[in-house]
């Protein structure tokens, strides 16, 4: 790809990130995205086809980035429990490196408010399920090898995922409930400890 085109695409994606987070899709205009990116409105159409295309590209990038971090957790040879702790740590790393992407995936706005957005919402949910399935497999492996007691793997994975999202969201609070990056890491470990020690065979 032409370097100039690559720079324009990057500028548009960076400009669109906070705008789509701060306001509903319908309220964000191509004019303000282009203005913040320092390019002409026509650049959006040239590279993404439409505002919906730009939004979809942004969500796809967020999904790819999340998948990269999760791949670092679920590696062959790592025990099921170690995979759970690693997944919590990598999820936090994903948030710290890409806070806008984390919010987009963990607390999405309503992409279903426009026709193409409904398909995008389904794609986002499918990706979350895909990542949770890896956690489910780790829990199942722990049960099969006698490390973990019999539990509902799907429900347990959902509990962990939801707990991690809630904990990480403390990082952007502006009141006394806000937590530092180090405190978030400690809280994630505590949450995983609570589940892990509840699962471990005596």
C-alpha positions in Angstrom: 0.0 0.0 0.0 1.1 3.5 -0.7 2.7 5.1 2.4 0.6 8.2 2.1 -2.6 6.1 2.0 -1.4 4.2 5.1 -0.8 7.4 7.0 -4.3 8.6 6.0 -5.9 5.4 7.1 -4.1 5.5 10.5 -5.0 9.1 11.0 -8.7 8.4 10.4 -8.8 5.4 12.7 -7.0 7.3 15.5 -9.4 10.2 15.1 -12.5 7.9 15.0 -11.6 5.9 18.2 -12.5 8.5 20.8 -15.4 9.9 18.9 -17.2 6.6 18.5 -16.5 5.9 22.2 -17.9 9.2 23.5 -21.1 9.4 21.4 -23.6 7.1 19.7 -22.7 6.1 16.1 -25.4 8.2 14.6 -24.2 11.4 16.3 -20.6 11.1 15.0 -20.1 12.9 11.7 -17.6 12.2 8.9 -16.8 15.9 8.9 -15.5 15.9 12.5 -13.6 12.6 12.0 -11.9 14.0 8.9 -11.2 17.3 10.6 -9.6 15.6 13.6 -7.6 13.5 11.2 -6.5 16.5 9.2 -7.8 15.0 5.9 -10.6 15.6 3.5 -14.0 14.0 4.0 -13.6 12.2 0.7 -10.7 10.2 2.2 -13.2 8.3 4.4 -15.1 7.2 1.3 -11.9 6.4 -0.6 -10.5 4.1 2.1 -13.6 2.8 4.0 -16.6 3.4 1.7 -18.7 5.0 4.4 -18.9 5.9 8.1 -20.1 2.4 8.8 -17.1 1.0 7.0 -14.7 3.1 9.1 -16.5 2.0 12.3 -16.3 -1.7 11.2 -12.6 -1.3 10.4 -12.0 0.1 13.8 -13.8 -2.7 15.6 -12.0 -5.3 13.5 -8.6 -3.8 14.5 -9.7 -3.9 18.1 -10.6 -7.6 17.8 -7.3 -8.4 16.1 -5.4 -6.6 18.9 -7.3 -8.4 21.6 -6.7 -11.7 19.9 -2.9 -11.0 19.8 -2.8 -10.5 23.5 -4.9 -13.5 24.3 -2.6 -15.6 22.1 0.2 -14.8 24.5 -1.8 -16.3 27.4 -3.0 -19.6 25.8 0.2 -21.2 24.8 1.0 -24.9 24.6 2.5 -26.5 27.7 1.1 -24.0 30.1 -1.1 -25.5 32.9 -4.8 -24.6 32.9 -4.4 -22.5 36.1 -1.4 -20.7 34.7 -3.4 -20.0 31.5 -6.2 -18.4 33.5 -3.7 -16.1 35.4 -1.9 -15.3 32.1 -5.2 -14.5 30.4 -6.0 -12.0 33.2 -2.6 -10.4 32.9 -2.8 -10.2 29.1 -6.3 -8.7 29.2 -5.0 -6.0 31.5 -2.0 -5.5 29.1 -4.5 -5.2 26.2 -6.3 -2.5 28.1 -3.2 -0.5 29.2 -1.8 -0.5 25.6 -5.2 0.1 23.9 -7.7 1.6 26.3 -10.1 2.8 23.5 -10.1 -0.7 22.0 -10.8 -2.3 25.4 -13.8 0.0 25.9 -15.1 -0.7 22.4 -15.1 -4.5 23.0 -15.9 -4.7 26.7 -18.5 -1.9 26.8 -19.7 -1.4 23.2 -22.1 1.3 22.1 -25.1 0.3 20.1 -23.7 -0.6 16.6 -27.1 -2.2 15.9 -28.6 1.2 15.5 -27.7 1.1 11.8 -28.2 -1.8 9.3 -24.6 -2.8 8.8 -24.0 -2.4 12.5 -26.2 -5.3 13.5 -23.9 -7.6 11.6 -20.9 -5.9 13.3 -22.5 -6.4 16.7 -22.9 -10.1 16.0 -19.3 -10.2 14.9 -18.2 -8.6 18.1 -20.2 -11.0 20.2 -18.9 -13.9 18.3 -15.3 -12.8 18.9 -16.0 -12.4 22.7 -17.4 -16.0 22.7 -14.4 -17.2 20.7 -12.0 -15.8 23.4 -14.2 -17.1 26.2 -14.2 -20.5 24.6 -10.4 -20.7 25.0 -10.9 -20.1 28.8 -13.6 -22.7 28.8 -11.2 -25.2 27.2 -8.6 -24.4 29.8 -11.1 -25.1 32.6 -12.3 -28.3 30.9 -8.6 -29.5 30.6 -8.1 -28.7 34.3 -11.2 -30.8 35.2 -10.2 -33.7 32.9 -6.7 -33.8 34.4 -8.0 -33.7 38.0 -6.6 -30.3 38.8 -10.0 -28.6 39.0 -13.2 -29.8 40.5 -16.3 -30.3 38.5 -17.9 -27.0 37.6 -19.8 -25.5 34.7 -16.9 -24.3 32.5 -19.1 -21.9 30.4 -20.5 -20.2 33.5 -17.1 -20.0 35.2 -15.5 -18.5 32.1 -18.3 -15.9 31.9 -17.9 -15.0 35.6 -14.2 -14.4 35.1 -14.6 -12.4 32.0 -17.3 -10.2 33.5 -15.3 -9.7 36.7 -12.2 -8.7 34.8 -14.2 -6.2 32.8 -15.6 -4.7 35.9 -12.2 -4.5 37.6 -10.4 -2.9 34.7 -13.2 -0.3 34.3 -12.1 1.1 37.7 -9.0 2.4 35.9 -10.9 5.2 34.2 -13.1 6.3 37.1 -12.5 9.9 38.2 -13.6 9.4 41.8 -12.2 7.7 44.9 -13.0 4.3 43.4 -10.4 4.8 40.8 -7.4 2.3 40.8 -3.9 2.6 39.5 -2.5 0.2 37.0 -0.6 -1.7 39.7 -3.8 -1.9 41.8 -5.8 -3.2 38.8 -3.2 -6.0 38.3 -3.5 -7.0 42.0 -7.3 -6.9 41.9 -7.3 -9.1 38.8 -5.1 -11.6 40.5 -7.4 -11.6 43.5 -10.4 -12.2 41.3 -8.6 -15.1 39.6 -7.4 -16.4 42.9 -11.0 -16.6 44.3 -12.1 -18.7 41.3 -9.0 -20.8 41.1 -8.9 -21.7 44.8 -12.6 -22.5 44.6 -11.8 -24.9 41.8 -8.7 -26.6 43.0 -9.1 -30.1 44.3 -8.2 -30.5 48.0 
